[in-house]
């Protein structure tokens, strides 16, 4: 079965076409700068050939038309006709409390996703735009919604509730939802397969760390806590997001700097984190280069970023009552050995012993980076959210 996976952002559409019978990627890429000058489609063929196609792409339906066109083109195509696409799986950021698993998209499902727009006003509308575009362009093809928040719906109430008036939860749904759920689900399962462990009997801490970052505590296949909250800003320090911050700082700055809600949101979401501290970049490679040249603010940004990862992992060990596996994934988790080393060296009290040589040469590949005598297994597992979305789509469409 051939499944197209779509991830629609506010000004972009990422895609991957997979043959689920062979687990082969037939084509992938993305449309960037939708509705802006200089929009383009970047496509990678199944054989690795890459091409950039420029054009005026004003909205998501046009972007998806471009994608379907290149996937069926004679020169770059992965399939001969659109009839070969059997289903479409969509990443949907927020399902609120309405969805605890992936679902076949129906009119009722669309209505419920629309009801969650106020929880994710920047994400759910473009996700819906992709769904509507496929319904228009491929009306007979089944669609599946896979929610970032769904995997975290197993959290107990004492973990997901905030200590604010309960009426605000009942009125507005203010609680911890968590994000990156599809990634946490994939890497936690894959880590157990890789290590030969029973997923239903294992305590796992997954660290999805990159420009966006979150950590999850998973016990016997169920999330018991995660670092992101009502929005993706809570928790770890990130590329441009502040992560945890005293709420008093927010109100103080709103008063002192005369900031409104949108301005203060931009401050903590787009101008903070690694970028805000360093004043240089949100990219770890740039910061490492600057730190090695003696830039103290770059050094401080890296230290803060890594310290919070270690602190959260330690707190989740306490929440789980121990840990069997720690998983690193995401752009930083998969590729930055120095960050993994710092975190692991800070967890020796747990009995974590890591293999420095293996760690140093592990970049973007699956690897066991702890030693045989380590009481906690530490692994690097590259995430594959698209495969997880396609797998859910295959399972749900196969039930029809």
C-alpha positions, 0 to 999 in steps of 0.5 A: 500500500502506498501512503502519502504523509502530509505535514502542513505548517502555516507557510509550508507543506512537508510530504513523504510517499511511502510504500508500506509493503517494502518500507521504501520512501518513493519520494519526499520533500516540501513546499516552502514560503506558501503565500510569499514571494519566492515560494518553491518545492524541494523534492527528493526522488526515491533514488536520492536525486534532488530538484528545486521547482520554483513557482507562485504558490499562494495557498495550501491547495496549490502547494498540494497540487504541486506535490501531487504533480511532481509525484506523478511527473514523468521525470521525477515521479514516484507513481504513474498516476494518483490512483496508486496513492491508497491513503493520506496520513496527516500530522495534526498538532492538537487533538485536545482531550477529544482524541487519544489515538489516530482516527479516520477523518470524517466530517465529525472528526473535522468538526472536532479538530476545528473545535481545537483551533483555539488551543493551536491557532497557528497549527490546526488551521493549516492542518485542516487546509491540507485535509480539505485540499486532499478531499478536493483533489483526491476525493475517493482516497481515505484520510487519517489524522495523527495527533501530536497530543494523542500519545500523552493522553494517558497522563494522570490528572495530577500530572496534567493539571495546573494548580490554577482555579479548576474552573479555568480547566473546565471552561477553557481546557487549560492543562498540560497536553504535551507535543512531539507525541508521534516522535516519542511513541515511535522512538520508545517502541523502536528502542525496545525493539532494538534492545529486545525489551518488552515495551509493556514492561519497560520504564523509558525516558525519551528525549526529543531534543532539537530546535524544539525539544521535549522529554517524556516519561513512559511506563509500560507503554503509557506516558505518565508525564511530559515536559511541554504543556498547554503550549509547546513553550513549556519545559526545556530551553529550545532554539527560540523558545524560553522553556520554563520561566517564572510567570512573574517575569512575564507580568513584570515585562508586560508592565515595564516594557508595555507589552501586549499579549502578542508581543510577549508571546513573540518574545518568549516563543521567537526571541528567547532560548538559545537565540536570546541568550547567545545573541548569535543563533538558534543553531547548535552548530553556530553556537558550538563554533562561537563557544570554541572561539571563546564567546561566553554567551554562546558557552552559557547558552549551551550550558543552560540547554544541556543542564535543563535536559539533565534536570528533566531526565532526573525528575522523570527518573523520580516520577517513574521510580527508576528507568530502564532506558533513556532514548536520545532523538531529534536533531540534537539528540541524534547528532550532537555527541557532546550533549549526550555525553554531558547528560550521561556523565551527570547521571552516573548516580543512576548507574549510567555508564556510557561508551565514549568511543561509540557515542563520539562516532554516532551521528544520525544512526541507531546505537547503544551508547551505554556500556554492557555493565550500565544499569540503564541502557542509553540509546540513540534512535533517529525519529521517523514520525512520517513512518509512524503516521503512515503505519497508523494510516495503514492500520486504520485504513486496513480496518475499513 
